[in-house]
Amino acid sequence: MTHFKQSTIDSNRAGRLLLAALLAIVPLGQAWAQAWPAKPVNIVVPFPPGGGTDAFARPLFAVMSRNTGKQFLIDNKGGAGGTVGAGVASRASPDGHNFFMGAVHHAIAPSMYPRLDYNIETDFVPVGLISSVPQVIVVNPQRVPETDLKGLIEYLRKNPGKLNYGSAGNGTSHHLAGELFKLQTQTFITHIPYRGAGPALQDLIAGQVDLMFDGLGSSAAHIKNGRIKALAVASEKRAPGFADVPSSVEAGLPSYQVATWYGLWAPKGTPPALIEQMQAEMKKALNSEELKASWASLGANPPNLWGPDFGRFVGSEIKRWAEVVKTSGAKLE
């Protein structure tokens, strides 16, 4: 009997040693990747619902949830021009089930905010660009009677300070696009910051603010239903799906070109194998006919900028917006 027990113990011990040896051979990230996602994937969106980030995040991750049979959950954490949510996301567990969907605002923030509790270049790993759309100059037609950009500029010059513009918050692309417009047209418009593009748009529609320099993605539906009027898109060419809205070049302000882009990051330390899994699922979703049509309806095209290339793009945008902040004199209000 004793011999039988000893043999059993030796056999169990040998089995454990073999398992340990096998686990040592297979990298941990690779083992995780085989089962990814093993639980719901949390996507921090650093703005309230209803803005441009939401407009692209929700369709994308709905398709990915359907493709994988797993949950991709949107976690809206607004505040301080998107920097509050970014700080929260930077401290999330790097287990491949936490990601951050930021935007051009996060390339502007380092120049606008003297103290951030995160660094977009060192506390995150760049995953990929999700979309890029031109900014659009939109007005409430009941409060702003001008029907084209030339007329708006003439009115602003004759009535300095009479109109105001809403933004998604201090230091966002909406804010800087407005300051750049004022600089280039030598006009003055009062800036009213909100806690996201969604709330700002609601007040624009309600007539509480006069105009916005918004990302086309969040304004698209309201332009199409006539609640707000688009005077121009801030780009060289007209946007997909908006053939009747002139470009800033056509409207007589060729130097005014501003785009809002949205991208995905993972917390630093996330295993590369899991990031590759996320990229593969994103590419599959973005190449679907459903999202191609959705992106076109929002004035965007599916991008193709991944990993380190996306990271280098973000670095170049940080430098570009630092120059805009310096030249325009934009400040937190």
C-alpha atoms as a printed R data frame, in Angstrom:
    type eleno elety resid chain resno       x      y       z
1   ATOM     1    CA   MET     A     1   0.000  0.000   0.000
2   ATOM     2    CA   THR     A     2   2.835  2.378   0.896
3   ATOM     3    CA   HIS     A     3   4.562  1.621  -2.394
4   ATOM     4    CA   PHE     A     4   1.336  2.467  -4.281
5   ATOM     5    CA   LYS     A     5   0.993  5.820  -2.524
6   ATOM     6    CA   GLN     A     6   4.618  6.726  -3.175
7   ATOM     7    CA   SER     A     7   4.253  5.877  -6.886
8   ATOM     8    CA   THR     A     8   1.132  8.041  -7.101
9   ATOM     9    CA   ILE     A     9   2.896 10.987  -5.444
10  ATOM    10    CA   ASP     A    10   5.903 10.614  -7.772
11  ATOM    11    CA   SER     A    11   3.594 10.466 -10.789
12  ATOM    12    CA   ASN     A    12   1.720 13.620  -9.739
13  ATOM    13    CA   ARG     A    13   4.988 15.413  -9.086
14  ATOM    14    CA   ALA     A    14   6.282 14.450 -12.525
15  ATOM    15    CA   GLY     A    15   3.074 15.738 -14.104
16  ATOM    16    CA   ARG     A    16   3.415 19.092 -12.389
17  ATOM    17    CA   LEU     A    17   7.021 19.410 -13.456
18  ATOM    18    CA   LEU     A    18   6.082 18.631 -17.064
19  ATOM    19    CA   LEU     A    19   3.313 21.239 -17.016
20  ATOM    20    CA   ALA     A    20   5.690 23.840 -15.592
21  ATOM    21    CA   ALA     A    21   8.220 23.055 -18.308
22  ATOM    22    CA   LEU     A    22   5.586 23.464 -21.025
23  ATOM    23    CA   LEU     A    23   4.408 26.793 -19.595
24  ATOM    24    CA   ALA     A    24   8.012 27.995 -19.545
25  ATOM    25    CA   ILE     A    25   8.310 27.233 -23.254
26  ATOM    26    CA   VAL     A    26   5.097 29.071 -24.271
27  ATOM    27    CA   PRO     A    27   5.315 32.849 -23.676
28  ATOM    28    CA   LEU     A    28   2.611 34.119 -21.325
29  ATOM    29    CA   GLY     A    29   1.330 36.664 -23.840
30  ATOM    30    CA   GLN     A    30   0.954 33.927 -26.439
31  ATOM    31    CA   ALA     A    31  -0.970 31.733 -24.005
32  ATOM    32    CA   TRP     A    32  -3.335 34.605 -23.230
33  ATOM    33    CA   ALA     A    33  -3.701 35.485 -26.897
34  ATOM    34    CA   GLN     A    34  -5.028 32.053 -27.707
35  ATOM    35    CA   ALA     A    35  -8.060 32.729 -25.506
36  ATOM    36    CA   TRP     A    36  -8.431 36.478 -26.144
37  ATOM    37    CA   PRO     A    37 -10.725 38.026 -25.201
38  ATOM    38    CA   ALA     A    38 -11.220 35.894 -22.100
39  ATOM    39    CA   LYS     A    39 -13.630 38.434 -20.542
40  ATOM    40    CA   PRO     A    40 -15.397 41.690 -21.551
41  ATOM    41    CA   VAL     A    41 -13.062 44.266 -23.092
42  ATOM    42    CA   ASN     A    42 -13.348 47.749 -21.576
43  ATOM    43    CA   ILE     A    43 -12.910 50.772 -23.889
44  ATOM    44    CA   VAL     A    44 -12.501 54.085 -22.071
45  ATOM    45    CA   VAL     A    45 -13.968 56.940 -24.135
46  ATOM    46    CA   PRO     A    46 -12.935 60.192 -22.393
47  ATOM    47    CA   PHE     A    47 -16.011 62.222 -23.366
48  ATOM    48    CA   PRO     A    48 -19.742 62.054 -22.578
49  ATOM    49    CA   PRO     A    49 -22.041 60.143 -24.979
50  ATOM    50    CA   GLY     A    50 -23.107 61.905 -28.172
51  ATOM    51    CA   GLY     A    51 -19.774 63.289 -29.368
52  ATOM    52    CA   GLY     A    52 -17.518 62.369 -32.260
53  ATOM    53    CA   THR     A    53 -15.547 59.754 -30.307
54  ATOM    54    CA   ASP     A    54 -18.792 57.954 -29.499
55  ATOM    55    CA   ALA     A    55 -19.966 58.240 -33.112
56  ATOM    56    CA   PHE     A    56 -17.066 56.045 -34.235
57  ATOM    57    CA   ALA     A    57 -16.529 53.938 -31.106
58  ATOM    58    CA   ARG     A    58 -20.014 52.487 -30.815
59  ATOM    59    CA   PRO     A    59 -20.385 51.168 -34.403
60  ATOM    60    CA   LEU     A    60 -16.824 49.792 -34.424
61  ATOM    61    CA   PHE     A    61 -17.048 47.891 -31.167
62  ATOM    62    CA   ALA     A    62 -20.591 46.704 -31.863
63  ATOM    63    CA   VAL     A    63 -19.283 44.987 -35.009
64  ATOM    64    CA   MET     A    64 -16.306 43.568 -33.096
65  ATOM    65    CA   SER     A    65 -18.622 42.220 -30.381
66  ATOM    66    CA   ARG     A    66 -20.688 40.511 -33.058
67  ATOM    67    CA   ASN     A    67 -17.632 39.124 -34.855
68  ATOM    68    CA   THR     A    68 -16.012 37.676 -31.737
69  ATOM    69    CA   GLY     A    69 -19.082 36.773 -29.716
70  ATOM    70    CA   LYS     A    70 -17.511 38.667 -26.787
71  ATOM    71    CA   GLN     A    71 -18.420 42.009 -25.201
72  ATOM    72    CA   PHE     A    72 -16.576 45.241 -26.035
73  ATOM    73    CA   LEU     A    73 -17.947 47.802 -23.563
74  ATOM    74    CA   ILE     A    74 -17.834 51.599 -23.956
75  ATOM    75    CA   ASP     A    75 -16.939 53.349 -20.697
76  ATOM    76    CA   ASN     A    76 -17.579 57.127 -21.002
77  ATOM    77    CA   LYS     A    77 -15.419 59.154 -18.598
78  ATOM    78    CA   GLY     A    78 -15.639 62.833 -19.556
79  ATOM    79    CA   GLY     A    79 -13.922 65.900 -18.132
80  ATOM    80    CA   ALA     A    80 -11.097 68.405 -18.703
81  ATOM    81    CA   GLY     A    81 -10.987 68.123 -22.493
82  ATOM    82    CA   GLY     A    82 -10.646 64.337 -22.435
83  ATOM    83    CA   THR     A    83  -7.691 64.307 -20.036
84  ATOM    84    CA   VAL     A    84  -9.566 62.842 -17.042
85  ATOM    85    CA   GLY     A    85 -10.490 59.689 -18.948
86  ATOM    86    CA   ALA     A    86  -6.992 59.421 -20.383
87  ATOM    87    CA   GLY     A    87  -5.515 59.461 -16.880
88  ATOM    88    CA   VAL     A    88  -7.909 56.736 -15.738
89  ATOM    89    CA   ALA     A    89  -7.105 54.603 -18.792
90  ATOM    90    CA   SER     A    90  -3.350 54.962 -18.272
91  ATOM    91    CA   ARG     A    91  -3.691 53.290 -14.878
92  ATOM    92    CA   ALA     A    92  -5.853 50.380 -16.061
93  ATOM    93    CA   SER     A    93  -4.560 46.820 -15.891
94  ATOM    94    CA   PRO     A    94  -2.423 46.002 -18.976
95  ATOM    95    CA   ASP     A    95  -4.049 42.594 -19.377
96  ATOM    96    CA   GLY     A    96  -5.314 43.050 -22.943
97  ATOM    97    CA   HIS     A    97  -8.863 43.774 -21.797
98  ATOM    98    CA   ASN     A    98  -8.457 47.527 -21.231
99  ATOM    99    CA   PHE     A    99  -8.046 50.060 -24.037
100 ATOM   100    CA   PHE     A   100  -8.336 53.807 -24.523
101 ATOM   101    CA   MET     A   101 -10.019 55.513 -27.472
102 ATOM   102    CA   GLY     A   102  -8.596 58.999 -27.663
103 ATOM   103    CA   ALA     A   103  -8.496 61.679 -30.311
104 ATOM   104    CA   VAL     A   104  -6.598 64.632 -31.724
105 ATOM   105    CA   HIS     A   105  -7.447 66.405 -28.440
106 ATOM   106    CA   HIS     A   106  -4.836 64.218 -26.743
107 ATOM   107    CA   ALA     A   107  -2.152 65.552 -29.078
108 ATOM   108    CA   ILE     A   108  -3.195 69.103 -28.122
109 ATOM   109    CA   ALA     A   109  -3.435 68.566 -24.359
110 ATOM   110    CA   PRO     A   110   0.352 68.538 -23.654
111 ATOM   111    CA   SER     A   111   0.548 72.131 -24.910
112 ATOM   112    CA   MET     A   112  -2.580 73.328 -23.105
113 ATOM   113    CA   TYR     A   113  -2.447 71.631 -19.711
114 ATOM   114    CA   PRO     A   114   0.595 72.408 -17.535
115 ATOM   115    CA   ARG     A   115   0.110 69.247 -15.444
116 ATOM   116    CA   LEU     A   116  -1.219 65.955 -16.787
117 ATOM   117    CA   ASP     A   117  -1.230 62.756 -14.753
118 ATOM   118    CA   TYR     A   118  -0.338 60.714 -17.838
119 ATOM   119    CA   ASN     A   119   1.865 60.924 -20.928
120 ATOM   120    CA   ILE     A   120   0.165 59.849 -24.148
121 ATOM   121    CA   GLU     A   121   3.507 58.792 -25.677
122 ATOM   122    CA   THR     A   122   5.046 56.874 -22.758
123 ATOM   123    CA   ASP     A   123   2.111 55.580 -20.672
124 ATOM   124    CA   PHE     A   124   0.323 53.965 -23.605
125 ATOM   125    CA   VAL     A   125   1.087 51.653 -26.523
126 ATOM   126    CA   PRO     A   126  -0.330 52.908 -29.864
127 ATOM   127    CA   VAL     A   127  -2.731 50.380 -31.408
128 ATOM   128    CA   GLY     A   128  -4.137 52.094 -34.487
129 ATOM   129    CA   LEU     A   129  -5.949 55.000 -36.131
130 ATOM   130    CA   ILE     A   130  -9.713 54.487 -36.323
131 ATOM   131    CA   SER     A   131 -10.874 57.436 -38.432
132 ATOM   132    CA   SER     A   132 -10.064 60.954 -39.536
133 ATOM   133    CA   VAL     A   133 -12.653 63.555 -40.512
134 ATOM   134    CA   PRO     A   134 -12.397 67.256 -41.329
135 ATOM   135    CA   GLN     A   135 -13.654 69.858 -38.889
136 ATOM   136    CA   VAL     A   136 -16.840 71.541 -40.037
137 ATOM   137    CA   ILE     A   137 -18.065 75.067 -39.326
138 ATOM   138    CA   VAL     A   138 -21.688 74.700 -38.255
139 ATOM   139    CA   VAL     A   139 -24.195 77.320 -37.130
140 ATOM   140    CA   ASN     A   140 -27.657 77.449 -35.628
141 ATOM   141    CA   PRO     A   141 -29.646 78.827 -38.598
142 ATOM   142    CA   GLN     A   142 -32.131 80.620 -36.301
143 ATOM   143    CA   ARG     A   143 -29.333 82.554 -34.568
144 ATOM   144    CA   VAL     A   144 -26.915 83.017 -37.487
145 ATOM   145    CA   PRO     A   145 -28.661 84.105 -40.709
146 ATOM   146    CA   GLU     A   146 -25.533 83.973 -42.904
147 ATOM   147    CA   THR     A   147 -25.652 81.037 -45.324
148 ATOM   148    CA   ASP     A   148 -22.016 80.905 -46.431
149 ATOM   149    CA   LEU     A   149 -18.576 81.299 -44.913
150 ATOM   150    CA   LYS     A   150 -17.834 84.620 -46.603
151 ATOM   151    CA   GLY     A   151 -21.019 86.115 -45.163
152 ATOM   152    CA   LEU     A   152 -20.196 84.789 -41.678
153 ATOM   153    CA   ILE     A   153 -16.707 86.325 -41.742
154 ATOM   154    CA   GLU     A   154 -18.084 89.699 -42.860
155 ATOM   155    CA   TYR     A   155 -20.686 89.629 -40.070
156 ATOM   156    CA   LEU     A   156 -18.067 88.731 -37.444
157 ATOM   157    CA   ARG     A   157 -15.806 91.581 -38.517
158 ATOM   158    CA   LYS     A   158 -18.679 94.064 -38.239
159 ATOM   159    CA   ASN     A   159 -19.895 92.618 -34.925
160 ATOM   160    CA   PRO     A   160 -16.870 91.573 -32.826
161 ATOM   161    CA   GLY     A   161 -17.847 89.540 -29.767
162 ATOM   162    CA   LYS     A   162 -21.538 89.348 -30.656
163 ATOM   163    CA   LEU     A   163 -21.437 85.622 -31.484
164 ATOM   164    CA   ASN     A   164 -20.111 82.729 -29.425
165 ATOM   165    CA   TYR     A   165 -18.911 79.233 -30.199
166 ATOM   166    CA   GLY     A   166 -19.191 76.037 -28.188
167 ATOM   167    CA   SER     A   167 -16.462 73.425 -27.876
168 ATOM   168    CA   ALA     A   168 -15.941 69.989 -26.360
169 ATOM   169    CA   GLY     A   169 -13.765 71.638 -23.716
170 ATOM   170    CA   ASN     A   170 -10.602 73.639 -23.172
171 ATOM   171    CA   GLY     A   171  -7.700 72.334 -25.202
172 ATOM   172    CA   THR     A   172  -9.798 70.221 -27.558
173 ATOM   173    CA   SER     A   173  -9.597 70.410 -31.339
174 ATOM   174    CA   HIS     A   174 -12.934 72.286 -31.315
175 ATOM   175    CA   HIS     A   175 -11.368 74.975 -29.134
176 ATOM   176    CA   LEU     A   176  -8.138 75.222 -31.128
177 ATOM   177    CA   ALA     A   177 -10.007 75.147 -34.457
178 ATOM   178    CA   GLY     A   178 -12.004 78.150 -33.250
179 ATOM   179    CA   GLU     A   179  -8.896 80.013 -32.111
180 ATOM   180    CA   LEU     A   180  -7.153 79.267 -35.399
181 ATOM   181    CA   PHE     A   181 -10.204 80.528 -37.313
182 ATOM   182    CA   LYS     A   182 -10.214 83.761 -35.297
183 ATOM   183    CA   LEU     A   183  -6.483 84.213 -35.938
184 ATOM   184    CA   GLN     A   184  -6.751 83.664 -39.690
185 ATOM   185    CA   THR     A   185  -9.891 85.787 -40.201
186 ATOM   186    CA   GLN     A   186  -8.959 88.527 -37.685
187 ATOM   187    CA   THR     A   187 -12.310 88.146 -35.916
188 ATOM   188    CA   PHE     A   188 -13.419 87.690 -32.317
189 ATOM   189    CA   ILE     A   189 -15.913 85.080 -31.107
190 ATOM   190    CA   THR     A   190 -16.475 84.224 -27.451
191 ATOM   191    CA   HIS     A   191 -15.450 80.668 -26.541
192 ATOM   192    CA   ILE     A   192 -17.819 78.580 -24.369
193 ATOM   193    CA   PRO     A   193 -16.230 75.272 -23.274
194 ATOM   194    CA   TYR     A   194 -18.381 72.215 -22.463
195 ATOM   195    CA   ARG     A   195 -17.591 68.770 -21.059
196 ATOM   196    CA   GLY     A   196 -17.764 67.154 -24.497
197 ATOM   197    CA   ALA     A   197 -18.999 67.685 -28.044
198 ATOM   198    CA   GLY     A   198 -22.340 66.015 -27.268
199 ATOM   199    CA   PRO     A   199 -23.486 68.613 -24.693
200 ATOM   200    CA   ALA     A   200 -22.112 71.463 -26.835
201 ATOM   201    CA   LEU     A   201 -24.029 70.209 -29.865
202 ATOM   202    CA   GLN     A   202 -27.244 69.951 -27.882
203 ATOM   203    CA   ASP     A   203 -26.910 73.597 -26.871
204 ATOM   204    CA   LEU     A   204 -26.089 74.582 -30.451
205 ATOM   205    CA   ILE     A   205 -29.272 72.863 -31.654
206 ATOM   206    CA   ALA     A   206 -31.262 74.469 -28.810
207 ATOM   207    CA   GLY     A   207 -29.906 77.924 -29.653
208 ATOM   208    CA   GLN     A   208 -27.843 78.428 -26.495
209 ATOM   209    CA   VAL     A   209 -24.685 78.891 -28.589
210 ATOM   210    CA   ASP     A   210 -24.338 80.299 -32.093
211 ATOM   211    CA   LEU     A   211 -21.786 78.105 -33.862
212 ATOM   212    CA   MET     A   212 -19.242 75.328 -33.485
213 ATOM   213    CA   PHE     A   213 -16.030 74.164 -35.102
214 ATOM   214    CA   ASP     A   214 -16.932 70.505 -34.767
215 ATOM   215    CA   GLY     A   215 -15.634 67.187 -36.022
216 ATOM   216    CA   LEU     A   216 -17.848 66.190 -38.930
217 ATOM   217    CA   GLY     A   217 -18.532 62.791 -37.356
218 ATOM   218    CA   SER     A   218 -20.573 64.195 -34.469
219 ATOM   219    CA   SER     A   219 -22.345 66.902 -36.512
220 ATOM   220    CA   ALA     A   220 -23.208 64.702 -39.498
221 ATOM   221    CA   ALA     A   221 -26.671 63.519 -38.454
222 ATOM   222    CA   HIS     A   222 -27.730 67.010 -37.311
223 ATOM   223    CA   ILE     A   223 -26.550 68.574 -40.588
224 ATOM   224    CA   LYS     A   224 -28.521 66.023 -42.584
225 ATOM   225    CA   ASN     A   225 -31.742 66.575 -40.629
226 ATOM   226    CA   GLY     A   226 -31.422 70.366 -40.900
227 ATOM   227    CA   ARG     A   227 -31.074 71.153 -37.204
228 ATOM   228    CA   ILE     A   228 -27.772 72.914 -37.859
229 ATOM   229    CA   LYS     A   229 -26.250 74.310 -41.049
230 ATOM   230    CA   ALA     A   230 -22.755 73.498 -42.324
231 ATOM   231    CA   LEU     A   231 -20.982 76.453 -43.961
232 ATOM   232    CA   ALA     A   232 -17.712 74.672 -44.863
233 ATOM   233    CA   VAL     A   233 -15.510 71.692 -44.070
234 ATOM   234    CA   ALA     A   234 -11.968 72.641 -43.042
235 ATOM   235    CA   SER     A   235 -10.207 70.691 -45.786
236 ATOM   236    CA   GLU     A   236  -8.862 70.938 -49.305
237 ATOM   237    CA   LYS     A   237 -11.664 68.795 -50.750
238 ATOM   238    CA   ARG     A   238 -15.302 68.160 -49.922
239 ATOM   239    CA   ALA     A   239 -15.992 65.344 -47.465
240 ATOM   240    CA   PRO     A   240 -17.435 61.942 -48.487
241 ATOM   241    CA   GLY     A   241 -21.207 61.968 -48.151
242 ATOM   242    CA   PHE     A   242 -21.405 65.791 -47.973
243 ATOM   243    CA   ALA     A   243 -21.132 66.873 -51.591
244 ATOM   244    CA   ASP     A   244 -23.203 70.037 -50.995
245 ATOM   245    CA   VAL     A   245 -20.880 71.408 -48.265
246 ATOM   246    CA   PRO     A   246 -17.973 73.416 -49.743
247 ATOM   247    CA   SER     A   247 -14.398 72.951 -48.602
248 ATOM   248    CA   SER     A   248 -12.607 75.819 -46.888
249 ATOM   249    CA   VAL     A   249 -10.532 76.223 -50.063
250 ATOM   250    CA   GLU     A   250 -13.674 76.687 -52.152
251 ATOM   251    CA   ALA     A   251 -15.181 78.966 -49.499
252 ATOM   252    CA   GLY     A   252 -12.256 81.389 -49.711
253 ATOM   253    CA   LEU     A   253 -10.218 80.393 -46.638
254 ATOM   254    CA   PRO     A   254  -7.634 77.988 -48.132
255 ATOM   255    CA   SER     A   255  -5.212 78.018 -45.187
256 ATOM   256    CA   TYR     A   256  -7.898 76.846 -42.772
257 ATOM   257    CA   GLN     A   257  -7.542 73.040 -42.764
258 ATOM   258    CA   VAL     A   258  -8.192 71.078 -39.564
259 ATOM   259    CA   ALA     A   259  -8.958 67.387 -39.101
260 ATOM   260    CA   THR     A   260 -10.284 65.477 -36.108
261 ATOM   261    CA   TRP     A   261  -8.875 61.974 -35.828
262 ATOM   262    CA   TYR     A   262  -9.635 59.150 -33.409
263 ATOM   263    CA   GLY     A   263  -7.360 56.307 -32.362
264 ATOM   264    CA   LEU     A   264  -6.915 53.416 -29.954
265 ATOM   265    CA   TRP     A   265  -4.195 52.875 -27.342
266 ATOM   266    CA   ALA     A   266  -3.466 50.169 -24.771
267 ATOM   267    CA   PRO     A   267  -1.963 50.758 -21.306
268 ATOM   268    CA   LYS     A   268   1.823 50.398 -21.217
269 ATOM   269    CA   GLY     A   269   2.810 46.802 -20.512
270 ATOM   270    CA   THR     A   270  -0.003 45.185 -22.484
271 ATOM   271    CA   PRO     A   271   1.442 42.006 -24.115
272 ATOM   272    CA   PRO     A   272   2.227 42.581 -27.831
273 ATOM   273    CA   ALA     A   273   0.422 39.365 -28.789
274 ATOM   274    CA   LEU     A   274  -2.831 40.729 -27.357
275 ATOM   275    CA   ILE     A   275  -2.394 44.069 -29.115
276 ATOM   276    CA   GLU     A   276  -1.928 42.150 -32.373
277 ATOM   277    CA   GLN     A   277  -5.187 40.305 -31.690
278 ATOM   278    CA   MET     A   278  -6.988 43.621 -31.174
279 ATOM   279    CA   GLN     A   279  -5.482 45.026 -34.381
280 ATOM   280    CA   ALA     A   280  -6.578 41.965 -36.358
281 ATOM   281    CA   GLU     A   281 -10.160 42.292 -35.111
282 ATOM   282    CA   MET     A   282 -10.175 46.060 -35.779
283 ATOM   283    CA   LYS     A   283  -8.952 45.550 -39.358
284 ATOM   284    CA   LYS     A   284 -11.617 42.923 -39.967
285 ATOM   285    CA   ALA     A   285 -14.336 45.253 -38.685
286 ATOM   286    CA   LEU     A   286 -13.059 48.371 -40.500
287 ATOM   287    CA   ASN     A   287 -12.911 46.467 -43.789
288 ATOM   288    CA   SER     A   288 -16.538 45.343 -43.481
289 ATOM   289    CA   GLU     A   289 -19.060 46.877 -45.872
290 ATOM   290    CA   GLU     A   290 -21.146 47.905 -42.864
291 ATOM   291    CA   LEU     A   291 -18.446 50.133 -41.367
292 ATOM   292    CA   LYS     A   292 -17.259 51.437 -44.725
293 ATOM   293    CA   ALA     A   293 -20.801 52.714 -45.312
294 ATOM   294    CA   SER     A   294 -21.050 54.051 -41.756
295 ATOM   295    CA   TRP     A   295 -17.716 55.895 -42.001
296 ATOM   296    CA   ALA     A   296 -18.753 57.441 -45.363
297 ATOM   297    CA   SER     A   297 -22.011 58.679 -43.805
298 ATOM   298    CA   LEU     A   298 -19.883 60.427 -41.157
299 ATOM   299    CA   GLY     A   299 -17.564 61.990 -43.728
300 ATOM   300    CA   ALA     A   300 -14.657 59.616 -43.082
301 ATOM   301    CA   ASN     A   301 -12.730 56.854 -44.823
302 ATOM   302    CA   PRO     A   302 -11.331 53.720 -43.098
303 ATOM   303    CA   PRO     A   303  -7.672 54.510 -42.280
304 ATOM   304    CA   ASN     A   304  -4.590 52.301 -42.446
305 ATOM   305    CA   LEU     A   305  -2.159 53.409 -39.746
306 ATOM   306    CA   TRP     A   306  -1.122 50.894 -37.106
307 ATOM   307    CA   GLY     A   307   1.240 50.385 -34.163
308 ATOM   308    CA   PRO     A   308   4.524 52.347 -34.344
309 ATOM   309    CA   ASP     A   309   3.379 54.203 -37.493
310 ATOM   310    CA   PHE     A   310   0.353 55.479 -35.588
311 ATOM   311    CA   GLY     A   311   2.640 56.401 -32.687
312 ATOM   312    CA   ARG     A   312   4.891 58.464 -34.965
313 ATOM   313    CA   PHE     A   313   1.823 60.196 -36.406
314 ATOM   314    CA   VAL     A   314   0.695 61.144 -32.886
315 ATOM   315    CA   GLY     A   315   4.176 62.524 -32.138
316 ATOM   316    CA   SER     A   316   4.036 64.711 -35.246
317 ATOM   317    CA   GLU     A   317   0.571 65.959 -34.274
318 ATOM   318    CA   ILE     A   318   1.808 66.937 -30.790
319 ATOM   319    CA   LYS     A   319   4.484 69.121 -32.403
320 ATOM   320    CA   ARG     A   320   2.049 70.590 -34.944
321 ATOM   321    CA   TRP     A   321  -0.548 71.579 -32.349
322 ATOM   322    CA   ALA     A   322   2.104 73.019 -30.055
323 ATOM   323    CA   GLU     A   323   2.843 75.535 -32.815
324 ATOM   324    CA   VAL     A   324  -0.877 76.342 -33.230
325 ATOM   325    CA   VAL     A   325  -1.251 76.902 -29.475
326 ATOM   326    CA   LYS     A   326   1.803 79.183 -29.428
327 ATOM   327    CA   THR     A   327   0.770 81.181 -32.503
328 ATOM   328    CA   SER     A   328  -2.894 81.599 -31.549
329 ATOM   329    CA   GLY     A   329  -2.194 82.362 -27.905
330 ATOM   330    CA   ALA     A   330  -4.915 79.917 -26.860
331 ATOM   331    CA   LYS     A   331  -5.279 79.527 -23.094
332 ATOM   332    CA   LEU     A   332  -7.359 77.543 -20.638
333 ATOM   333    CA   GLU     A   333 -10.449 79.503 -19.631
